[in-house]
């Protein structure tokens, strides 16, 4: 009998590690379809050449798939491009196996043709691989071509070909298995393990990639399946988790159902979890339900505190929604980080002042400031930017603006009317407030950008910190003990904050 073994490769090695949740769900789907998925997790391999050789050489494999989650770190202050590593890996695989090599993940969904040409893979699967991969493997087994298999793209001669997109259902009980990746090890080394309550995103902000990478229709997992999955992870000693949804509270009623299912199983006594939420609909009722289910913290998609700027960015929430959401979380002891995006179309110094003024008035526990919008293709912003070519002629753009019309390499939009010295202006408004995480471009030793931050990694591995990365930063800044399950809620007492800045020479917190 021909091999039905499929190697799934996670090449991400940036620290702290992020568990490849999608591969766990994909493996469960493949097993359900009668295939034999195996994981090659290069995150834990010191010599990935040797590990890759051992995994694929002299083996009869049906296919090899590489996860490419991100094109880059999405940060203006660093602009780290990830794809060269994936291309090198594919080139090495070519010398070790004759099995077809494919790519999956959000990055491929954004720029399928450019990634296939850059990485030289045989095929790619956009959007949900669960719906396409079993069909594709059947086609490979029978010797058929890729035609008719949804979500698949490939290079034929000089032409790029792709099939229509079909989204997958996510209501299968088998998704709760979580048996491919070493979730306990990821929990120990990254401080958190992830789970999904839904798939897809119906929001369409000017810069948002989620409708492209996750599908623009929201598909809900049964609340009981989610609670069962969390309970299985808790049984393995994993007590810190993150709901990997674009917006946990949209739709709001499903979020309430998930919280009630978790509360019924008394998971609050066994786990602490975090979620990304939109301000709209995060009221006292939902905050109370989330806290009763074990929610520790919320990452709030604030973006701006200026009503006009929110409308320009195509958000559905208002400044009043932001105030309600933060107040509701504070009432029930849920810590909040407010994500702020500065520099988008129409931004002014006055709108920046209104945004940071709202942050001061509402009092989230942390505020993460992103300066510059990463411009991705096929988004409203990306489509608008690509109408002016070449990119270097657009005076709003920064980054890789030469020979990069596909936007494959990092390009950032910064409203030109803001003028020079915007970062200095932001720093003045922050005025040394320790709640703000803002990586000033000239201060490359700051480690707030989540791109291999030494201090954060050390806190997880050697100080026992667990939780969302931003919450670990909060604990380090305010000298709070590691996350626990016993009455762990934010202290409202005044503490002298610790300056968490990495010394370029010593690599220590000062």
Buried (B, 14 or more C-beta within 10 A) or exposed (E): EEBBBBBBBBBBBBBBBBBBBBBBBBBBBBBBBEBBBBBBBBBBBEEBEEBBBBBBEEBEBBBBBBBBBBBBBBBBBBBBBBBEBBBBBBEBBEEBBEBBBBBBBBBBBBBBBBBBBBBBBBBBBBBBBBBBBBBBBBBBBEEEEBEEBBBBBBBEEEEBBBBEBBBBEBEBBBBBBBBBBBBEBBBBBBBBBBBBBBBBBBBBBBBBBBBBBBBBEBBBBBBBBBBBBBBBBBEEEBBBBBBBBBBBBBBBEBBBBBBBBBBEBEBBEBBBBBBBBBBBBBBBEBBBBBBBBBBBBBBBBBBBBBBBBBEBBBBBBBBEBBBBBBBBBBEBBBBBBBBBBBBBBEBBBEBBBBBBBBBBEBBBBBBBBBBBBBBBBBBBBBEBBBEEEEBEEBEBBBBBBEEBBBBBBBBBBBBEEBEEEBBEBBBEBBEEEBBBBBBBEEBEEBBBBBBBBBBBBBBBBEEEBBBBBBBBBBBBBBEBEBBEBEEBEBEEEEEEBBEBBBEEEEEEBE
